[in-house]
Amino acid sequence: MNEETFNLSIRKFLKMVGVNSQREIEQAVTKAIASGAIAGTEAFPAKVTLEVDGLKLSVNFDGEIRLQ
């Protein structure tokens, strides 16, 4: 195994997930505020599941997204 290649590929994957996840959440919040579905002061529980089938890895991460 090449440690450098391995670490770079993990970082690239996590950056892609982080950037795209943030964009999706921001768009969902903007749409919900515009439609009046939320006030913009809420906090939402959030959950991410990381799966790597080839490693039989499945891990949940729980957190909260606060708008104010």
All heavy atoms as TSV, in Angstrom:
chain	resi	resn	atom	element	x	y	z
A	1	MET	N	N	0.845	-1.179	0.000
A	1	MET	CA	C	0.000	0.000	0.000
A	1	MET	C	C	0.892	1.244	0.000
A	1	MET	O	O	1.882	1.300	0.720
A	1	MET	CB	C	-0.893	0.006	1.241
A	1	MET	CG	C	-1.755	1.242	1.346
A	1	MET	SD	S	-2.961	1.208	2.685
A	1	MET	CE	C	-1.922	1.384	4.108
A	2	ASN	N	N	0.504	2.216	-0.783
A	2	ASN	CA	C	1.213	3.485	-0.829
A	2	ASN	C	C	0.494	4.461	0.102
A	2	ASN	O	O	-0.624	4.909	-0.190
A	2	ASN	CB	C	1.247	4.010	-2.259
A	2	ASN	CG	C	2.031	5.290	-2.393
A	2	ASN	OD1	O	1.828	6.235	-1.628
A	2	ASN	ND2	N	2.898	5.333	-3.384
A	3	GLU	N	N	1.103	4.762	1.234
A	3	GLU	CA	C	0.483	5.620	2.254
A	3	GLU	C	C	0.092	6.986	1.711
A	3	GLU	O	O	-0.974	7.510	2.025
A	3	GLU	CB	C	1.424	5.800	3.451
A	3	GLU	CG	C	1.581	4.568	4.314
A	3	GLU	CD	C	0.340	4.248	5.132
A	3	GLU	OE1	O	-0.421	5.163	5.478
A	3	GLU	OE2	O	0.134	3.052	5.415
A	4	GLU	N	N	0.958	7.587	0.905
A	4	GLU	CA	C	0.675	8.918	0.371
A	4	GLU	C	C	-0.544	8.901	-0.548
A	4	GLU	O	O	-1.431	9.738	-0.433
A	4	GLU	CB	C	1.893	9.473	-0.367
A	4	GLU	CG	C	1.682	10.899	-0.829
A	4	GLU	CD	C	2.928	11.512	-1.460
A	4	GLU	OE1	O	4.020	10.936	-1.330
A	4	GLU	OE2	O	2.777	12.563	-2.081
A	5	THR	N	N	-0.583	7.932	-1.449
A	5	THR	CA	C	-1.737	7.792	-2.348
A	5	THR	C	C	-3.009	7.547	-1.554
A	5	THR	O	O	-4.050	8.153	-1.821
A	5	THR	CB	C	-1.504	6.642	-3.342
A	5	THR	OG1	O	-0.340	6.920	-4.106
A	5	THR	CG2	C	-2.691	6.457	-4.265
A	6	PHE	N	N	-2.922	6.674	-0.578
A	6	PHE	CA	C	-4.058	6.342	0.282
A	6	PHE	C	C	-4.581	7.587	1.003
A	6	PHE	O	O	-5.765	7.910	0.952
A	6	PHE	CB	C	-3.615	5.266	1.277
A	6	PHE	CG	C	-4.648	4.861	2.290
A	6	PHE	CD1	C	-5.916	4.458	1.904
A	6	PHE	CD2	C	-4.337	4.867	3.644
A	6	PHE	CE1	C	-6.852	4.073	2.849
A	6	PHE	CE2	C	-5.266	4.481	4.589
A	6	PHE	CZ	C	-6.530	4.091	4.196
A	7	ASN	N	N	-3.686	8.313	1.675
A	7	ASN	CA	C	-4.094	9.499	2.424
A	7	ASN	C	C	-4.652	10.585	1.512
A	7	ASN	O	O	-5.650	11.235	1.843
A	7	ASN	CB	C	-2.928	10.047	3.251
A	7	ASN	CG	C	-2.624	9.173	4.448
A	7	ASN	OD1	O	-3.516	8.560	5.010
A	7	ASN	ND2	N	-1.364	9.097	4.825
A	8	LEU	N	N	-4.034	10.788	0.352
A	8	LEU	CA	C	-4.537	11.794	-0.588
A	8	LEU	C	C	-5.919	11.430	-1.114
A	8	LEU	O	O	-6.781	12.300	-1.266
A	8	LEU	CB	C	-3.559	11.980	-1.751
A	8	LEU	CG	C	-2.270	12.726	-1.424
A	8	LEU	CD1	C	-1.313	12.693	-2.611
A	8	LEU	CD2	C	-2.558	14.162	-1.019
A	9	SER	N	N	-6.153	10.151	-1.381
A	9	SER	CA	C	-7.464	9.742	-1.902
A	9	SER	C	C	-8.538	9.892	-0.835
A	9	SER	O	O	-9.673	10.277	-1.138
A	9	SER	CB	C	-7.424	8.323	-2.460
A	9	SER	OG	O	-7.252	7.369	-1.434
A	10	ILE	N	N	-8.198	9.624	0.433
A	10	ILE	CA	C	-9.159	9.832	1.521
A	10	ILE	C	C	-9.491	11.310	1.644
A	10	ILE	O	O	-10.663	11.701	1.734
A	10	ILE	CB	C	-8.616	9.297	2.863
A	10	ILE	CG1	C	-8.559	7.774	2.847
A	10	ILE	CG2	C	-9.486	9.774	4.033
A	10	ILE	CD1	C	-7.868	7.169	4.063
A	11	ARG	N	N	-8.461	12.156	1.633
A	11	ARG	CA	C	-8.695	13.601	1.744
A	11	ARG	C	C	-9.532	14.127	0.588
A	11	ARG	O	O	-10.424	14.951	0.773
A	11	ARG	CB	C	-7.361	14.344	1.802
A	11	ARG	CG	C	-6.666	14.181	3.124
A	11	ARG	CD	C	-5.447	15.096	3.195
A	11	ARG	NE	N	-4.541	14.557	4.184
A	11	ARG	CZ	C	-3.259	14.327	3.992
A	11	ARG	NH1	N	-2.706	14.615	2.830
A	11	ARG	NH2	N	-2.517	13.835	4.946
A	12	LYS	N	N	-9.251	13.655	-0.625
A	12	LYS	CA	C	-10.007	14.090	-1.807
A	12	LYS	C	C	-11.474	13.681	-1.674
A	12	LYS	O	O	-12.379	14.468	-1.939
A	12	LYS	CB	C	-9.394	13.487	-3.066
A	12	LYS	CG	C	-10.071	13.925	-4.329
A	12	LYS	CD	C	-9.371	13.339	-5.547
A	12	LYS	CE	C	-10.085	13.730	-6.829
A	12	LYS	NZ	N	-9.440	13.160	-8.012
A	13	PHE	N	N	-11.712	12.455	-1.234
A	13	PHE	CA	C	-13.080	11.974	-1.049
A	13	PHE	C	C	-13.807	12.797	0.013
A	13	PHE	O	O	-14.924	13.253	-0.190
A	13	PHE	CB	C	-13.068	10.493	-0.650
A	13	PHE	CG	C	-14.428	9.968	-0.284
A	13	PHE	CD1	C	-15.382	9.732	-1.264
A	13	PHE	CD2	C	-14.759	9.722	1.037
A	13	PHE	CE1	C	-16.642	9.253	-0.924
A	13	PHE	CE2	C	-16.009	9.241	1.381
A	13	PHE	CZ	C	-16.949	9.018	0.391
A	14	LEU	N	N	-13.160	13.014	1.165
A	14	LEU	CA	C	-13.799	13.761	2.249
A	14	LEU	C	C	-14.045	15.215	1.875
A	14	LEU	O	O	-15.072	15.798	2.250
A	14	LEU	CB	C	-12.970	13.667	3.526
A	14	LEU	CG	C	-12.914	12.276	4.158
A	14	LEU	CD1	C	-11.948	12.273	5.338
A	14	LEU	CD2	C	-14.299	11.803	4.570
A	15	LYS	N	N	-13.144	15.808	1.100
A	15	LYS	CA	C	-13.357	17.188	0.637
A	15	LYS	C	C	-14.570	17.247	-0.282
A	15	LYS	O	O	-15.409	18.135	-0.158
A	15	LYS	CB	C	-12.114	17.699	-0.086
A	15	LYS	CG	C	-12.257	19.136	-0.546
A	15	LYS	CD	C	-10.979	19.649	-1.179
A	15	LYS	CE	C	-11.167	21.095	-1.615
A	15	LYS	NZ	N	-9.938	21.635	-2.222
A	16	MET	N	N	-14.676	16.304	-1.208
A	16	MET	CA	C	-15.817	16.250	-2.123
A	16	MET	C	C	-17.114	16.092	-1.344
A	16	MET	O	O	-18.094	16.787	-1.591
A	16	MET	CB	C	-15.633	15.095	-3.121
A	16	MET	CG	C	-16.743	14.958	-4.134
A	16	MET	SD	S	-18.090	13.811	-3.695
A	16	MET	CE	C	-17.231	12.319	-3.316
A	17	VAL	N	N	-17.117	15.198	-0.362
A	17	VAL	CA	C	-18.308	14.984	0.461
A	17	VAL	C	C	-18.658	16.259	1.233
A	17	VAL	O	O	-19.804	16.686	1.260
A	17	VAL	CB	C	-18.108	13.804	1.440
A	17	VAL	CG1	C	-19.225	13.745	2.470
A	17	VAL	CG2	C	-18.022	12.494	0.675
A	18	GLY	N	N	-17.652	16.886	1.830
A	18	GLY	CA	C	-17.888	18.092	2.622
A	18	GLY	C	C	-18.430	19.242	1.797
A	18	GLY	O	O	-19.422	19.881	2.161
A	19	VAL	N	N	-17.805	19.511	0.664
A	19	VAL	CA	C	-18.225	20.621	-0.196
A	19	VAL	C	C	-19.629	20.382	-0.740
A	19	VAL	O	O	-20.494	21.261	-0.691
A	19	VAL	CB	C	-17.204	20.829	-1.349
A	19	VAL	CG1	C	-17.756	21.782	-2.395
A	19	VAL	CG2	C	-15.886	21.335	-0.801
A	20	ASN	N	N	-19.878	19.197	-1.249
A	20	ASN	CA	C	-21.193	18.905	-1.828
A	20	ASN	C	C	-22.286	18.843	-0.771
A	20	ASN	O	O	-23.405	19.300	-0.997
A	20	ASN	CB	C	-21.147	17.611	-2.638
A	20	ASN	CG	C	-20.362	17.779	-3.918
A	20	ASN	OD1	O	-20.403	18.825	-4.551
A	20	ASN	ND2	N	-19.622	16.759	-4.293
A	21	SER	N	N	-21.969	18.310	0.397
A	21	SER	CA	C	-22.947	18.256	1.485
A	21	SER	C	C	-23.324	19.657	1.937
A	21	SER	O	O	-24.505	19.962	2.144
A	21	SER	CB	C	-22.397	17.471	2.676
A	21	SER	OG	O	-22.150	16.141	2.315
A	22	GLN	N	N	-22.339	20.520	2.089
A	22	GLN	CA	C	-22.614	21.890	2.508
A	22	GLN	C	C	-23.505	22.596	1.487
A	22	GLN	O	O	-24.471	23.266	1.848
A	22	GLN	CB	C	-21.321	22.676	2.696
A	22	GLN	CG	C	-21.577	24.104	3.164
A	22	GLN	CD	C	-20.317	24.846	3.516
A	22	GLN	OE1	O	-19.235	24.262	3.598
A	22	GLN	NE2	N	-20.439	26.139	3.733
A	23	ARG	N	N	-23.205	22.427	0.218
A	23	ARG	CA	C	-24.006	23.044	-0.844
A	23	ARG	C	C	-25.449	22.554	-0.781
A	23	ARG	O	O	-26.387	23.354	-0.871
A	23	ARG	CB	C	-23.392	22.741	-2.208
A	23	ARG	CG	C	-24.128	23.420	-3.351
A	23	ARG	CD	C	-23.525	23.145	-4.724
A	23	ARG	NE	N	-22.085	23.235	-4.728
A	23	ARG	CZ	C	-21.265	22.263	-5.153
A	23	ARG	NH1	N	-21.756	21.130	-5.613
A	23	ARG	NH2	N	-19.965	22.414	-5.124
A	24	GLU	N	N	-25.641	21.257	-0.636
A	24	GLU	CA	C	-26.996	20.695	-0.582
A	24	GLU	C	C	-27.773	21.213	0.622
A	24	GLU	O	O	-28.958	21.540	0.517
A	24	GLU	CB	C	-26.931	19.168	-0.549
A	24	GLU	CG	C	-26.441	18.536	-1.835
A	24	GLU	CD	C	-27.392	18.737	-3.010
A	24	GLU	OE1	O	-28.620	18.817	-2.800
A	24	GLU	OE2	O	-26.906	18.819	-4.147
A	25	ILE	N	N	-27.114	21.283	1.770
A	25	ILE	CA	C	-27.780	21.775	2.977
A	25	ILE	C	C	-28.137	23.244	2.818
A	25	ILE	O	O	-29.262	23.662	3.135
A	25	ILE	CB	C	-26.897	21.542	4.226
A	25	ILE	CG1	C	-26.768	20.044	4.497
A	25	ILE	CG2	C	-27.481	22.262	5.443
A	25	ILE	CD1	C	-25.659	19.683	5.477
A	26	GLU	N	N	-27.214	24.051	2.304
A	26	GLU	CA	C	-27.476	25.478	2.098
A	26	GLU	C	C	-28.650	25.692	1.154
A	26	GLU	O	O	-29.517	26.529	1.403
A	26	GLU	CB	C	-26.232	26.183	1.559
A	26	GLU	CG	C	-25.135	26.337	2.593
A	26	GLU	CD	C	-23.829	26.835	2.000
A	26	GLU	OE1	O	-23.661	26.817	0.755
A	26	GLU	OE2	O	-22.955	27.226	2.804
A	27	GLN	N	N	-28.704	24.932	0.069
A	27	GLN	CA	C	-29.799	25.056	-0.887
A	27	GLN	C	C	-31.129	24.647	-0.262
A	27	GLN	O	O	-32.153	25.298	-0.486
A	27	GLN	CB	C	-29.523	24.223	-2.137
A	27	GLN	CG	C	-28.417	24.792	-3.000
A	27	GLN	CD	C	-28.044	23.893	-4.159
A	27	GLN	OE1	O	-28.531	22.774	-4.305
A	27	GLN	NE2	N	-27.149	24.383	-5.008
A	28	ALA	N	N	-31.131	23.588	0.531
A	28	ALA	CA	C	-32.354	23.126	1.186
A	28	ALA	C	C	-32.858	24.162	2.191
A	28	ALA	O	O	-34.062	24.425	2.275
A	28	ALA	CB	C	-32.117	21.782	1.871
A	29	VAL	N	N	-31.944	24.766	2.940
A	29	VAL	CA	C	-32.331	25.791	3.916
A	29	VAL	C	C	-32.879	27.013	3.195
A	29	VAL	O	O	-33.934	27.542	3.567
A	29	VAL	CB	C	-31.133	26.165	4.826
A	29	VAL	CG1	C	-31.416	27.436	5.618
A	29	VAL	CG2	C	-30.815	25.007	5.769
A	30	THR	N	N	-32.198	27.467	2.162
A	30	THR	CA	C	-32.662	28.634	1.400
A	30	THR	C	C	-34.054	28.398	0.836
A	30	THR	O	O	-34.930	29.268	0.934
A	30	THR	CB	C	-31.667	28.953	0.262
A	30	THR	OG1	O	-30.395	29.239	0.834
A	30	THR	CG2	C	-32.124	30.124	-0.567
A	31	LYS	N	N	-34.286	27.231	0.260
A	31	LYS	CA	C	-35.592	26.891	-0.316
A	31	LYS	C	C	-36.663	26.830	0.770
A	31	LYS	O	O	-37.772	27.339	0.586
A	31	LYS	CB	C	-35.499	25.550	-1.049
A	31	LYS	CG	C	-36.760	25.123	-1.736
A	31	LYS	CD	C	-36.551	23.814	-2.484
A	31	LYS	CE	C	-37.833	23.333	-3.125
A	31	LYS	NZ	N	-37.645	22.050	-3.827
A	32	ALA	N	N	-36.338	26.224	1.915
A	32	ALA	CA	C	-37.317	26.094	3.001
A	32	ALA	C	C	-37.672	27.457	3.600
A	32	ALA	O	O	-38.836	27.715	3.920
A	32	ALA	CB	C	-36.779	25.160	4.086
A	33	ILE	N	N	-36.692	28.334	3.724
A	33	ILE	CA	C	-36.973	29.683	4.233
A	33	ILE	C	C	-37.831	30.451	3.226
A	33	ILE	O	O	-38.812	31.100	3.595
A	33	ILE	CB	C	-35.666	30.445	4.549
A	33	ILE	CG1	C	-34.989	29.841	5.783
A	33	ILE	CG2	C	-35.949	31.928	4.774
A	33	ILE	CD1	C	-33.599	30.392	6.070
A	34	ALA	N	N	-37.478	30.372	1.951
A	34	ALA	CA	C	-38.223	31.085	0.904
A	34	ALA	C	C	-39.672	30.627	0.816
A	34	ALA	O	O	-40.578	31.437	0.563
A	34	ALA	CB	C	-37.532	30.904	-0.448
A	35	SER	N	N	-39.915	29.353	1.052
A	35	SER	CA	C	-41.284	28.827	0.961
A	35	SER	C	C	-42.063	29.018	2.252
A	35	SER	O	O	-43.249	28.723	2.312
A	35	SER	CB	C	-41.252	27.338	0.605
A	35	SER	OG	O	-40.806	26.573	1.717
A	36	GLY	N	N	-41.378	29.464	3.299
A	36	GLY	CA	C	-42.038	29.653	4.584
A	36	GLY	C	C	-42.146	28.386	5.414
A	36	GLY	O	O	-42.794	28.378	6.454
A	37	ALA	N	N	-41.488	27.316	4.969
A	37	ALA	CA	C	-41.555	26.046	5.701
A	37	ALA	C	C	-40.799	26.117	7.026
A	37	ALA	O	O	-41.134	25.392	7.964
A	37	ALA	CB	C	-41.007	24.914	4.839
A	38	ILE	N	N	-39.771	26.955	7.068
A	38	ILE	CA	C	-39.027	27.165	8.314
A	38	ILE	C	C	-38.799	28.658	8.497
A	38	ILE	O	O	-38.854	29.427	7.530
A	38	ILE	CB	C	-37.674	26.406	8.332
A	38	ILE	CG1	C	-36.737	26.925	7.231
A	38	ILE	CG2	C	-37.890	24.902	8.233
A	38	ILE	CD1	C	-35.333	26.361	7.304
A	39	ALA	N	N	-38.520	29.071	9.730
A	39	ALA	CA	C	-38.329	30.485	10.036
A	39	ALA	C	C	-36.877	30.928	9.882
A	39	ALA	O	O	-36.605	32.114	9.720
A	39	ALA	CB	C	-38.801	30.771	11.460
A	40	GLY	N	N	-35.955	29.995	9.959
A	40	GLY	CA	C	-34.550	30.345	9.873
A	40	GLY	C	C	-33.872	30.435	11.225
A	40	GLY	O	O	-32.738	30.886	11.328
A	41	THR	N	N	-34.582	30.006	12.254
A	41	THR	CA	C	-34.017	30.034	13.610
A	41	THR	C	C	-33.897	28.635	14.204
A	41	THR	O	O	-33.500	28.489	15.351
A	41	THR	CB	C	-34.906	30.889	14.539
A	41	THR	OG1	O	-36.235	30.327	14.544
A	41	THR	CG2	C	-34.957	32.325	14.074
A	42	GLU	N	N	-34.214	27.639	13.426
A	42	GLU	CA	C	-34.273	26.258	13.908
A	42	GLU	C	C	-32.895	25.621	14.052
A	42	GLU	O	O	-31.892	26.137	13.572
A	42	GLU	CB	C	-35.101	25.389	12.938
A	42	GLU	CG	C	-36.554	25.761	12.826
A	42	GLU	CD	C	-36.821	26.872	11.825
A	42	GLU	OE1	O	-35.892	27.484	11.286
A	42	GLU	OE2	O	-37.989	27.137	11.575
A	43	ALA	N	N	-32.912	24.484	14.683
A	43	ALA	CA	C	-31.770	23.570	14.727
A	43	ALA	C	C	-32.301	22.205	14.281
A	43	ALA	O	O	-33.411	21.820	14.652
A	43	ALA	CB	C	-31.187	23.480	16.133
A	44	PHE	N	N	-31.528	21.534	13.480
A	44	PHE	CA	C	-31.967	20.249	12.926
A	44	PHE	C	C	-30.970	19.152	13.271
A	44	PHE	O	O	-29.766	19.330	13.063
A	44	PHE	CB	C	-32.075	20.330	11.399
A	44	PHE	CG	C	-33.022	21.389	10.915
A	44	PHE	CD1	C	-32.536	22.612	10.471
A	44	PHE	CD2	C	-34.385	21.167	10.922
A	44	PHE	CE1	C	-33.400	23.591	10.025
A	44	PHE	CE2	C	-35.253	22.143	10.481
A	44	PHE	CZ	C	-34.762	23.357	10.034
A	45	PRO	N	N	-31.455	18.010	13.765
A	45	PRO	CA	C	-30.550	16.874	13.928
A	45	PRO	C	C	-30.107	16.414	12.532
A	45	PRO	O	O	-30.874	16.485	11.577
A	45	PRO	CB	C	-31.399	15.818	14.626
A	45	PRO	CG	C	-32.807	16.259	14.510
A	45	PRO	CD	C	-32.817	17.709	14.162
A	46	ALA	N	N	-28.871	16.005	12.429
A	46	ALA	CA	C	-28.344	15.553	11.141
A	46	ALA	C	C	-27.582	14.245	11.357
A	46	ALA	O	O	-27.019	14.012	12.420
A	46	ALA	CB	C	-27.421	16.602	10.548
A	47	LYS	N	N	-27.582	13.430	10.321
A	47	LYS	CA	C	-26.924	12.130	10.402
A	47	LYS	C	C	-26.260	11.830	9.067
A	47	LYS	O	O	-26.831	12.091	8.009
A	47	LYS	CB	C	-27.955	11.048	10.724
A	47	LYS	CG	C	-27.413	9.649	10.754
A	47	LYS	CD	C	-28.523	8.661	11.074
A	47	LYS	CE	C	-28.049	7.241	10.980
A	47	LYS	NZ	N	-29.116	6.279	11.295
A	48	VAL	N	N	-25.055	11.309	9.129
A	48	VAL	CA	C	-24.339	10.873	7.933
A	48	VAL	C	C	-23.901	9.433	8.163
A	48	VAL	O	O	-23.417	9.097	9.240
A	48	VAL	CB	C	-23.100	11.758	7.658
A	48	VAL	CG1	C	-22.253	11.179	6.545
A	48	VAL	CG2	C	-23.506	13.174	7.333
A	49	THR	N	N	-24.078	8.619	7.155
A	49	THR	CA	C	-23.599	7.240	7.222
A	49	THR	C	C	-22.481	7.076	6.203
A	49	THR	O	O	-22.668	7.350	5.022
A	49	THR	CB	C	-24.734	6.245	6.924
A	49	THR	OG1	O	-25.778	6.438	7.874
A	49	THR	CG2	C	-24.244	4.814	6.997
A	50	LEU	N	N	-21.330	6.648	6.674
A	50	LEU	CA	C	-20.189	6.378	5.811
A	50	LEU	C	C	-20.148	4.877	5.562
A	50	LEU	O	O	-20.102	4.084	6.507
A	50	LEU	CB	C	-18.893	6.821	6.493
A	50	LEU	CG	C	-17.588	6.416	5.801
A	50	LEU	CD1	C	-17.470	7.102	4.443
A	50	LEU	CD2	C	-16.407	6.742	6.680
A	51	GLU	N	N	-20.185	4.506	4.294
A	51	GLU	CA	C	-20.129	3.090	3.941
A	51	GLU	C	C	-19.018	2.851	2.940
A	51	GLU	O	O	-18.886	3.583	1.966
A	51	GLU	CB	C	-21.456	2.630	3.353
A	51	GLU	CG	C	-22.584	2.654	4.352
A	51	GLU	CD	C	-23.899	2.112	3.785
A	51	GLU	OE1	O	-23.945	1.762	2.587
A	51	GLU	OE2	O	-24.865	2.059	4.549
A	52	VAL	N	N	-18.214	1.839	3.205
A	52	VAL	CA	C	-17.207	1.369	2.263
A	52	VAL	C	C	-17.435	-0.133	2.160
A	52	VAL	O	O	-16.986	-0.907	3.016
A	52	VAL	CB	C	-15.771	1.695	2.741
A	52	VAL	CG1	C	-14.757	1.217	1.705
A	52	VAL	CG2	C	-15.608	3.183	3.023
A	53	ASP	N	N	-18.190	-0.515	1.145
A	53	ASP	CA	C	-18.611	-1.915	1.013
A	53	ASP	C	C	-17.450	-2.894	1.002
A	53	ASP	O	O	-17.501	-3.934	1.648
A	53	ASP	CB	C	-19.465	-2.096	-0.242
A	53	ASP	CG	C	-20.822	-1.433	-0.123
A	53	ASP	OD1	O	-21.269	-1.185	1.015
A	53	ASP	OD2	O	-21.432	-1.146	-1.170
A	54	GLY	N	N	-16.391	-2.567	0.272
A	54	GLY	CA	C	-15.261	-3.474	0.153
A	54	GLY	C	C	-14.550	-3.739	1.472
A	54	GLY	O	O	-13.841	-4.732	1.609
A	55	LEU	N	N	-14.744	-2.838	2.452
A	55	LEU	CA	C	-14.140	-3.015	3.769
A	55	LEU	C	C	-15.154	-3.434	4.823
A	55	LEU	O	O	-14.825	-3.557	5.995
A	55	LEU	CB	C	-13.475	-1.696	4.220
A	55	LEU	CG	C	-12.363	-1.184	3.322
A	55	LEU	CD1	C	-11.889	0.177	3.792
A	55	LEU	CD2	C	-11.206	-2.173	3.268
A	56	LYS	N	N	-16.399	-3.623	4.391
A	56	LYS	CA	C	-17.488	-3.953	5.310
A	56	LYS	C	C	-17.562	-2.919	6.439
A	56	LYS	O	O	-17.739	-3.251	7.608
A	56	LYS	CB	C	-17.339	-5.362	5.866
A	56	LYS	CG	C	-17.452	-6.432	4.803
A	56	LYS	CD	C	-17.363	-7.819	5.391
A	56	LYS	CE	C	-17.698	-8.878	4.405
A	56	LYS	NZ	N	-16.766	-9.274	3.457
A	57	LEU	N	N	-17.436	-1.639	6.030
A	57	LEU	CA	C	-17.455	-0.525	6.976
A	57	LEU	C	C	-18.759	0.238	6.842
A	57	LEU	O	O	-19.168	0.601	5.739
A	57	LEU	CB	C	-16.287	0.427	6.701
A	57	LEU	CG	C	-16.247	1.718	7.506
A	57	LEU	CD1	C	-15.971	1.416	8.972
A	57	LEU	CD2	C	-15.196	2.663	6.950
A	58	SER	N	N	-19.429	0.444	7.953
A	58	SER	CA	C	-20.631	1.272	8.006
A	58	SER	C	C	-20.634	1.977	9.357
A	58	SER	O	O	-20.734	1.329	10.401
A	58	SER	CB	C	-21.893	0.420	7.848
A	58	SER	OG	O	-23.042	1.249	7.879
A	59	VAL	N	N	-20.463	3.308	9.306
A	59	VAL	CA	C	-20.357	4.097	10.528
A	59	VAL	C	C	-21.305	5.284	10.432
A	59	VAL	O	O	-21.354	5.968	9.406
A	59	VAL	CB	C	-18.912	4.624	10.733
A	59	VAL	CG1	C	-18.804	5.401	12.032
A	59	VAL	CG2	C	-17.905	3.508	10.687
A	60	ASN	N	N	-22.072	5.509	11.496
A	60	ASN	CA	C	-22.981	6.656	11.549
A	60	ASN	C	C	-22.342	7.791	12.330
A	60	ASN	O	O	-21.677	7.561	13.341
A	60	ASN	CB	C	-24.297	6.269	12.222
A	60	ASN	CG	C	-25.094	5.295	11.407
A	60	ASN	OD1	O	-25.158	5.400	10.191
A	60	ASN	ND2	N	-25.678	4.316	12.056
A	61	PHE	N	N	-22.567	9.005	11.858
A	61	PHE	CA	C	-22.130	10.210	12.548
A	61	PHE	C	C	-23.359	11.074	12.756
A	61	PHE	O	O	-24.082	11.374	11.804
A	61	PHE	CB	C	-21.088	10.966	11.724
A	61	PHE	CG	C	-19.835	10.179	11.473
A	61	PHE	CD1	C	-19.677	9.424	10.329
A	61	PHE	CD2	C	-18.815	10.184	12.403
A	61	PHE	CE1	C	-18.527	8.694	10.094
A	61	PHE	CE2	C	-17.654	9.442	12.191
A	61	PHE	CZ	C	-17.519	8.707	11.043
A	62	ASP	N	N	-23.614	11.441	14.010
A	62	ASP	CA	C	-24.772	12.257	14.349
A	62	ASP	C	C	-24.310	13.632	14.805
A	62	ASP	O	O	-23.267	13.777	15.446
A	62	ASP	CB	C	-25.578	11.606	15.482
A	62	ASP	CG	C	-26.155	10.266	15.074
A	62	ASP	OD1	O	-26.863	10.231	14.059
A	62	ASP	OD2	O	-25.860	9.266	15.746
A	63	GLY	N	N	-25.109	14.626	14.469
A	63	GLY	CA	C	-24.781	15.983	14.876
A	63	GLY	C	C	-26.006	16.875	14.776
A	63	GLY	O	O	-27.141	16.397	14.716
A	64	GLU	N	N	-25.754	18.159	14.731
A	64	GLU	CA	C	-26.839	19.126	14.668
A	64	GLU	C	C	-26.428	20.287	13.783
A	64	GLU	O	O	-25.275	20.720	13.807
A	64	GLU	CB	C	-27.134	19.642	16.088
A	64	GLU	CG	C	-28.284	20.616	16.149
A	64	GLU	CD	C	-28.592	21.050	17.575
A	64	GLU	OE1	O	-27.674	21.641	18.213
A	64	GLU	OE2	O	-29.695	20.810	18.030
A	65	ILE	N	N	-27.377	20.772	12.997
A	65	ILE	CA	C	-27.166	21.947	12.178
A	65	ILE	C	C	-28.061	23.042	12.725
A	65	ILE	O	O	-29.285	22.901	12.749
A	65	ILE	CB	C	-27.478	21.659	10.694
A	65	ILE	CG1	C	-26.499	20.611	10.176
A	65	ILE	CG2	C	-27.426	22.942	9.870
A	65	ILE	CD1	C	-26.781	20.111	8.800
A	66	ARG	N	N	-27.432	24.122	13.197
A	66	ARG	CA	C	-28.152	25.237	13.794
A	66	ARG	C	C	-28.168	26.411	12.830
A	66	ARG	O	O	-27.160	26.736	12.231
A	66	ARG	CB	C	-27.481	25.665	15.103
A	66	ARG	CG	C	-27.443	24.545	16.141
A	66	ARG	CD	C	-26.656	24.889	17.373
A	66	ARG	NE	N	-27.282	25.403	18.558
A	66	ARG	CZ	C	-28.526	25.276	18.974
A	66	ARG	NH1	N	-29.392	24.671	18.228
A	66	ARG	NH2	N	-28.946	25.751	20.117
A	67	LEU	N	N	-29.331	27.017	12.695
A	67	LEU	CA	C	-29.452	28.161	11.792
A	67	LEU	C	C	-29.226	29.475	12.535
A	67	LEU	O	O	-29.045	30.512	11.909
A	67	LEU	CB	C	-30.825	28.173	11.126
A	67	LEU	CG	C	-31.169	26.909	10.321
A	67	LEU	CD1	C	-32.499	27.071	9.630
A	67	LEU	CD2	C	-30.074	26.578	9.322
A	68	GLN	N	N	-29.273	29.419	13.833
A	68	GLN	CA	C	-29.044	30.633	14.606
A	68	GLN	C	C	-28.436	30.307	15.948
A	68	GLN	O	O	-28.565	29.233	16.463
A	68	GLN	CB	C	-30.365	31.371	14.802
A	68	GLN	CG	C	-30.191	32.813	15.165
A	68	GLN	CD	C	-31.500	33.544	15.138
A	68	GLN	OE1	O	-32.437	33.159	15.823
A	68	GLN	NE2	N	-31.562	34.589	14.340
